[in-house]
Amino acid sequence: MEGKVIKSTGSWYHVMPDKDKVIRCRLRGRLKIEGSKATNPVAVGDQVEFDMEENSGTGVITKLLDRRNYIIRKATKLSRQTHVIAANIDQAVIIATLAFPRTSTGFIDRFLVTCEAYSIPATIVFNKYDLVKDDPESMSYLKALTDDYEQAGYPCHWVSATERIHIDRFNKLLSDRISLLAGHSGVGKSALINAIEPGLNLKVQSISTAHKKGRHTTTYAEMFPLSNGGMIIDTPGIKEFGLVDFEAWELCHYFPEMRAFFNQCRFDNCTHFNEPGCRVKEEVETGRISINRYENYLNILLGEDTRR
């Protein structure tokens, strides 16, 4: 039998062979170790083959079918292992907030680099707009961030799950597509899903007032069908996003605004750091490339802390 993995709990996988049926499956032993450095050789979104076990109602996954794409990160900061967040998706949607908790642009840019590396379109959704819309300083910052990312080619949306501001735009964004939702704990992924699909009734939790950080509400990655024809993959909140290793010379290829000037530097292998005759640095100086994006590029290039 063949089906799509819609939930992973570490030991067990929920596999959907058709829209009205879900089978709990475990991995066949050999499948866990065959040529994979990932902590999870099977991820939500994967198409798999499985056999039913006699008299148990559960199945055994026997084969992982070819992936159209996937998105991956380092399992931990110092680990050589990787973790596949999701597979076979149409787009990634980064849920970010300016406060309660604050999403760093370093986190956003690391996530976008991985999306570019695996050819996954990405959109940024700034949630909790109701908390900043009446504050001129916060709105100025939000507009500047939006300009930076839209200039780089990433659509941005301002929404509020609690006040239902621009929720129709969020709903339209997810329509008829398989979307991965990712972000820090507390940015409101589950609240946004509930706002467009109340019947799912996903668990939400308040922000820690002491640390202004979110508490984990989603424990395992899980895929949900939407009434708009789309499917979403809700993921546990990601504290840090460790990149799988890239060569220094190729990193700029994953920044679209830098990629536009490929082969226009004096040196073909220019890293856009301290080489003379660098066209990218010239574009940063004129403001045609965001200084904030460029600084995050340098932080990644030089291996700075992933929490920036």
N, C-alpha and C positions, 0 to 999 in steps of 0.2 A: 504494500500500500504506500501511497505518497501523500504528503501533507505539508502544511506550513507551520513552523514553530511560532506559537503566539505567546508563550510564557516560559521563562527559565527560572527555576528556583535553585539552581546549582546541582542538585542531584536528579531532579525530575524535570521533564519538559512536557508542556502541553502542546500537542500537535493537532491541527485542524485539517482533517482530510476533506471536509466540505463544510459549508457555512452553518450547518445545523448539528455538527458533531465535533467533540474534542476528546482525544485519547491521551491519557497520562503515559509517558514513555520514559525509559531510562536509556543510557547509552550502552551499546555493546562495548565490551572491554577494550578491544583493539582500536576502536574508533577514537578513544580518548588520547592515544599517543602517536597515531600515525602522522609523522612529519609536521606537527603543529607546535609552535611555541606559545600559543594562546592558552590562557587559563581556562577558557571556555571554547572548545573546538566547535561547538554548535551554539548559535545565537538566535535571538528572536528575529524573525524574518526569513530564516533559512528554510529552503525546501529540502525535505529529507524523505528517505524511504524507510519504512519500518515494518516489522512483523508483529502480529498479535501473539501474546503469550497465552498458552492454553489455560482455560478456566480461571483467569485472573481479571480480565477486562482491561489489562494494561498492555503496553507494547514495548518493543526494543528497537531503537534506531540503528539501522544497519548501514546506512550510506548517507553522506552529505552530498547533495547535488550541487552543480556549479553555481557560484554566486554571480549575479549581475554586477554587484558592487558590495562594499561593506565599509564601515567606519570603525577605526581602531585607535586605541591609546595604550600607553605603557600601563601595566597593571599597578605599579607603584613607582615612585620617583627614581629609585635606584635599581629597579628590577630590570632584567633582560626579557622578562616575559611580557606578553601583550594581552589585552582584553578587547575582544570584539564587542562593540556596543550594540550594533544591529547590522543586518544584511538586507540586500534587495530593497532599498528604499528609493523613493523618487526625490525626496528633499530632506534637508535638515533644517529645523527651526530652533534657533537659539533663543531661549527666554531669558531676558536680562532685566535687572532693576537698578535704579540709581541709588536706592537706599532700602534698608530693611529687607534683605541684605544688599550691600553694594556689589555689583558685578564688575570686576576689573576688566579693562580693555585688553589686558594681557591674556586673560582667560578666553575672551571672545576671539582674539586673533589666533591663538593656538588652535582653537576649535576650527576656525575658518581655514587655517593652513591644512589641517587634516582633510577637511571637506574638499579643498582644491586638489590635494594629492590623490584622492580617490574619486574625483570627478562627480561629486555630489553637490547639486545646487543648494545654496544656503540663504536663509532669510533671518533677520534679527527682529524679534518682537520685544519691545520695551513695555513690560507690564507695570502696574501700579502707577499709571499716569495720573490718577486722581491725587496722589500724594505730592506731585511736583507741579501740576498745571497752574497753580496760583502763586508759585514762588518764582520771581523773575530770574534769580541766579540759577536755580535748577533747570528752568526752561531754556536758558541760554546754553547751558552745558548739554542738555538733551539735543537741542538743535545742532550744536557743533558736532556731537557724536554722529547724529544722523547724516549730516553733510559729509563727514569723513567716510562713512561706510557706503553711502549711496554713490559718492564719487568713485569709490573702489569697485562698484558694481553690485552691492548687496542691498536688496530692498529692505526697508525698515518700516515698522508699524508701531504706533503708540496705542496701548490698550489699557483697560482696567477691568479685571475680572469682577471685582466687588461692585463697581459702579456701572458695569456693562457698557463702558465707553469703547466704541469701535469694535465691539464683539462681532458684528456682521463681517467686518474685514478679516478678522481672524478665522471665522467660519469659512469664508470664501477661500482663504489661503490653503486650507486643508481639504477642500472639496475634491473628490475623485483622485486623490493621490495618497501614497503611502508616505507618511511623514514621521521622522524621528524628532521628538521634543527633548531638548537637553538644556541643562542649566544648573546653577547652584541650588542646594536645598533652600526652600523658602521663597523662591522667586514667583511661585504661583502656577506651576505647570498643571497640577491637579485641579486648581480652582478654575483655570482657563478652560480645561476640558469639561468640567462640570457646567461652565457657563454656556457652552454650545451643545452639550449632551447631558442634560440633568439626570437622565435615567441611569447613567453609569455610577453616579453618586460616589465618586472617588474620595478617599479620606484626605482631609486637609488638616493642617495644624498651625497654630499661631507661631509667630516669630519669638525667639528668646529676647526679651527686652534687655537682659543684662549684656548679651554679646552681639545683639542686632544681627544674628545669623539664623538661618532656618534650621528646623529639625527635619530629619528624614521622615517622609511619609510614604513614599514609594520604596518598597524593599527590594523588589525584583523588577527587571524589565518585563513589560507586558504590552501586547498589541490589542487594541480595541477597535471594533468597527464603528463608523459614524453614520448617522442617517443621511449625511450629505454625499455619501458614496465613497468617502475617504476612509483610510485606516491610520491610526496613530500608534506610535510606540512611545509609551511613557517610560522614562528611565529614572533610576535612583539619582538623587542630587549628586552632582560631581563637584567635589571640593577643589581639586586641581586637575589639570589636563596635561598629562605628560605625553610629549610627542615621541613617536617612534622615530629613530634616528634618520636624519637627512644629511646629505653631503652639504657643506657650506655653499658651494657654488650653485646648488639647485634650489636652495630655500627661496630665493627671490622669485622663482617661477610660480610659487604658490601665493604670491601677492600680485593680484591682477594688474594693479596700477604700476608695478615695477616691471612686470612681464611685458608690458606695452613698449618698453624701451630696450628689449632684449637685443644684444649685439650692437648697441649704440655707445657703449663705453669704450675707452681706449684699449682695455684688456678684455679678451673674450671670457676669461674666468673671473671677472670682477665680482667681489662679494659686496660691493657698495658700502664698505666700512671705511678704509683709510687709503684706498688706491687713488692715484691721480687720474684726472680725465674721466671721472665717473658721471655719466649722464643722470643717473638716479639721484645722486646728491644735488646736482644742479636743479632737478625738478623739485626736490624738497625745499631748497632755498627760495625758489620762486613761489612756493605754496601750491603747486599743482599736484604734489604728493603730500599727504598729511604728515606733519611732523610727529604726531602721536603714533600713527601706524608705523612710521619709519623707526621710531624709538623702540616700539615693541618688536619690530623685525630684528633690530640689533640685540635686544635682550634674548631673543630666541637664538640668534646666530652665536652669541657669546655664552650661551648656556646659563643665563641668569635664572633666578628663582621663578618657578612656574606659578607662584601665587601672585605675581605682579599684575 
